[in-house]
């Protein structure tokens, strides 16, 4: 007897979310603060599909006021609006790639206001740490990127996949899988669909991964020159860390600062990499990466944040050494993955 395929546990919720969106005449879509290509690409691709169906659409995020430079070409139709222009309560809110309310920054209050006014809040996400803060949840922690869930939703809606939508989805896919390093067969098949829709991979990827202002080089020189290696940390697997202070980042944008972790993590002597990014005096945003031996998602959760097993983060207050001490302790408690 042939084995029966495993049931698709996401299918009932997928159909219900598609039903809600099909009946909607006004939809607001949120990405998380400092949106990346997966968050903003997800919101824009779905927003474009809804607009083509006659729906009024707005896309926004809590900070900053405009999209990062590398993502602006993903919005040729001007769907993005400043957070200040988002109504206090909306009839239908879709939140993309945000595992918790805290990731929405100043727009977090719109979630409670929307629910209080009788509206629906749909959360589409792939983070294992998602706190299920909406009224509907299209969450699959096995998906490599939120754009993959949006692609499934577009199929359920019967929305044609045009080039602008495909570019948004491809941007999220290529960045969240680290250029397909963490992509399975189904993800590669999804990428093939996007290429067949007309996506130029070089033209789409270059602004996201290979283009920076000249000041980025100076920032890297300063920050990487102070990087430290702690071989005994992270349960003996090694921790490499760097700190980006406000003075280091004054000539570059947040996306240049966010790129530092991808260089720090290349140190072969450490399984865990961390970058402390100063956001204000005594305030820090910390990015964590693992090469696969330690669960940094649970370490980040231990520090009040969250994310995936191999990529996570948290925010903290205090001195850089205070934050590092908290991180070292969390890494000592984090479980091994192999």
N, C-alpha and C positions, 0 to 999 in steps of 0.2 A: 504494500500500500504506500502510495506516495505521501510525503509529508505535506501537511496543510500549511499555507503561508501564515505567518504570525499576524494577528489582528492589528490594524492600524489604529492605535489608541487616540491619535490626533484627529481622525476623520470626523467624529461627531461635532467636535468644537469647530473644526474647519468649516463644516457646512453651516453651522449656526452663525459664525462670524460673517461668512459670505452672504447669508440671508440678511443680516443687519445692514451690511454695506450696500447691498443691492437695493434696499428700500430707503436708503438715506438720501436726503437732498442737501445736507450740509455736514461736512466732516472736517475735523481738525486733527492733524497728525503731529506728534511730538517726536523729536530725537532727544538724546541726552545732552547735557551740557558739554561744551567743547566737542561737538559731534564729529565722529569719524565717518569713513565712507560706508560702513555697514549700517550705522544708525541713520544717517541722512539719506543714503541711497535707498534704503528700505522705505522711508517715509515718502521720498519723492517719487519712486516708481509706483507705489500704491496710489499716491495722490494724483499722478498723471492719469492712471487708469480710471480713477473715479471721476476726474474732470471730463475725460473723454465720454463718460456716460452721462454727463449733464449735471454732475454734482458740484456744488460750491465747495472749494477746497482751500485750506491754508495749512502751511507747514511751519513749525517754529521750534525753538529750543531756548533754554533758560539763559545761556551765556555762550559766546559773546553776542553782539547784536547782528552780526553778519556771519555767513559761513566762512570757514577757513579758506584761504586763497586757493588751495589745491582742489577744493570741492565746488567752487562756484560755477564751473562749466556744467555741472550736473543739473543745474536749475535753469535751463534756457527759457522756461515759461514763467519765471517769476513767482513760483508758489510760496517761497520763503517770505515770511513776514516777521518783524521784530516781536519779541515777547510782549512788549507793551500793547501791541495791537490785538492780542488774543483776548476774546471775551472772558469774563470771569467764569461763566459756565457755558458749556456748549452741548448740543443735543447728542453728539457722538464723537468721542475722543479715541484716537488710536495712538498708542505709545509704542515706539519701535526701539528695540535693542537696549532697553533700560531695565536693569534688574531690581531697582528699588526706587521709591519716591525721591530719595535723596539725590539720585542721579539726574533729576529734573530741575534741580536748583530752584529758581524763583517761580517756575511754572508748576511746582508740585501742588500748590493750593488749588489749581484748576481741576485736579482729579476729584478731590472731596466735594468741591462746588458743583461739578458736573453730576456726581452721584446724588448729591442732596437735591438737585433740581430734577431728578428723575431720568437723567441721561445715562448712556452706557459708556464704559471705559474698557476698551479692548487692548490687552497687552500682548504684543508679538515679540518674542524674545527667545534666545538660546542659552542664557546664562543659568548654570545649575543653582546659583544663589538667588534666583528670582523669588521675590517675596509674595507674589500673587496679590497685588494691591488693586487690581481692576475688578470689573464685573464679569469679564470674559477673558480667558487666558489661552492664547495660542503659543504655548511654550514647549520647546523641545530641546533639551540640553544636549542631545546627541547631534544636533545640526551644527555644522561647522560655522555657519553665519546666519544671521537673522534674514538676510536677503533670500535664503533658500526657502524659508517659511513664507515669505512674501510671494515668491514665485509659485509655490503651491496654491496660495490664496488667489492669485491672479488666474490660475488655471481653473480653480473652482468657480470663480466669477465669470469665466468664459471671456476674459479680457484679452484682446489681441496684443501680442508682445511686439511693440514697435521699437525702433532704434533708441530713442531717448530713454525709454524705460529699461531697455536691455543694458545700456551703458551704466545706469545707476546700479543695477543689480550686479554687473560684472565688477564694478569698482568695489563694492562691498565684499564680493567673493574673493577677489585677488588680495585684498588687504587683510581680511580676517583669517585667511588660510596661509598667510606669509608666502605669497606667490605659489599657492597650491602645495606647499610642503606638508600641510596637515589636511589634505583633501582626499576623501575616499572616492570610490568609483562613481557613486551617484552624484557627487559634487562635480566631478570632471564631466559627467554627462550633462549636468545643468549648464556648465560653462560652455560646452559644445552648442547647446541651444542658443545661448546668448551670442556666440560668435556667428552662428547661422542667421541670427537676426540682424547682423551687420556690424557688430562691435569690432573696432580696430584695437587689438590688445595693446600694441605699442603706444598708440596715441592716448588711450585711456589710462594706461598704467604709469607712463612717464611722469605726468604732473603729480601723481599720488606718491610715488616712491623715489624718483630720481631727479627731482628738481627742488633746489633750495636757494635762498638768497645768499649772497657772498658772506654776509655776517654770520651765517651758520657755521662757517669754517672757523672763525675766531671763537665763537661760543664753544665749539667742540674742543678746540685746543685748550681752552681754559678748564672746561669741565673734565675732560678725559685725563688731563694731566694731574688731577686730584683724585682720580678713582683709586679705590683700595680693594685689596683682595684679602679675605679672611678664610684661609683653608680649613680651619677647624669648625667654622660656623655651619649652620644648616645640617646638623647631625653628622658633621664630618664630611659632608659632600661639597662644601665650599660655597662662600657667598662673595660676590663681587658687587660693589656699589659705588655710585657716583652721586654727587649733589649739584643741582642746578639752582643757583641763587638768583634772586631778582636782578642783581647787577650783571649776571652772565647773560640774561635773556632779554635785556632791554632793547636790543636791535633786531630781534627775531620774534616770530609768532609762536603760538602754542604748539602748532604742528611740528615746528623745528625742535622745540623742547621735547615733545613726545617721541621724536625719532631717536633720541639718545639711547633709550633702552635697547634698541635693536643692535647698536654697536657694543654696548657694555656686555650684552649677553653672549657675545662671541668668544669671551674668555674661556678657554678650554679647561682651566683649573677649577672652575666653579659650576655646580649644577644650577644654582640660583643667582639671578641677577636682580638688582634693585636700583631704581633711580628715584631720588628724593627731589621733587620739584617745588620750590618755594613759590607759593601763590600770594602770600601777603606776609607781613612781619609775624613770624611765629606760626605760620600755617603752611602745611605741606600736603601735596598730592604725591602718592607713592605708587610707582609701577613695579610689578613683580613679574618675572619670567622664570620658568624652570625648563631644563633640558629633558625632563621626563622622569627624574628619580624622586622628586619631592612634590607634594601637593601644595602649591602656593595659593590655590583658591581657598583652602581651609585656613592657611596662615593669614591671608587677607581678612577672612571672616573673623578670625580671632582678634584682629585689630579694628574691627568695625566696618570692614569693606566687604568685598566679594569678587566673584569672577569665575574663571575656569581653573581646572587643575594645573594647567601649564601657563596661564596668563591671568593675572588678577591685579587688584589694586585697592588702596584705601586712602582716606584722608586723616590727618592728625594735626594736633597742635603741640607746641613746645619747641625746644631746640632740636637741631638736626641729630644730635647725639641722643636725646630723649627718644626720638622716633626710631633711631637705629637700635637702641636698647630694647624697645618694645618689639621691633621686628625680629631681632635675634631670639628673643624668648618665644615668639610665636613659631618661628622656624624649628626650634627645638621640640615643639609639641606637634608639628605637622606630620602626617603619616607618610610613609614611604610608598611610592608607586611601583617599585620593582626591587 
